[in-house]
């Protein structure tokens, strides 16, 4: 005979701190989402004055340091200097994101997540002035928006990546949409 839903339970209920503690996979998702939001902020600041070579703001560097320290378990092999450019800091965020989002071989990732990771691989084309980078920017834009134009500008590709970064949480937490 099953107990009614409002029946008393005996024993000590689990402590909230125990229930609320995120597991390793959740921590990885939180860090990936935080890095993607930092990347979006960096790209937004690059687009605001069209200069990726300007030094990154101290707040962005500190956000990155905190995330990188967490990711490296406090091992600070390579400190980020205050003179790093916004593009350089964004490239470091992309490197960490690709590591965090790489799915283990036994797990399958969604098509949208694979497209996001493929777009991250094309990230250097945003700062590349070579004429051949135009096709890579177009591919990056297509992966994120499925807009099939052949000549996406740097601004269009960066805007598509910013929007994807801001919505990465939906890809990382698919169950939250249905809950």
C-alpha positions, 0 to 999 in steps of 0.5 A: 500500500502506498503512502499518501503524498502528505504522509509524515516522513520519518528520519532527518530530511537531507540538508539544503546545502547537500541538495543544492550543491551542484555536481561536476556537470552543473559546475561545468555548465555554469562556467561555460555560461559565464564564459559565454556571457563574458565573451558576449560582453567583450564582443559588444565592447569591440563592436561599440568602437570597432577596435579589438586592439584596445585594452580590456576593461579591468572588470572584464579581466577580473571576471576572466581571472575568477573563471579561469582560476575556477577552471584551473582549480586555482592553478595560476600558471599564466596570469592575465595582465591588465594590458591584454586586448579585448580580442586577446581576452575574447580568444582566451574565453573561446579556448576555455569554452571549446574545452568545456563544451567538447562532448565526451565521445559517449554522449551525443550533443544537439545539432544546435550545440555542435553548430555553436562549437563549430562557430567558435572554431571560426571565431578568429575570422572576426579579427582577420583582415584577410579577404579569405576571412569573409567566407569564414565569417559567412560560415560562422553567421550561417551556423548561428543564424542559418542566413545563407548570404555569402558575404557576412560582415564582421559586425553581422558575424559578431552580432550572431555570436553575441546572440548565441552566447547570450542564449547558450543557457538554453542549450546547456539547460534544455530541461529548464525550458520544459520545467 
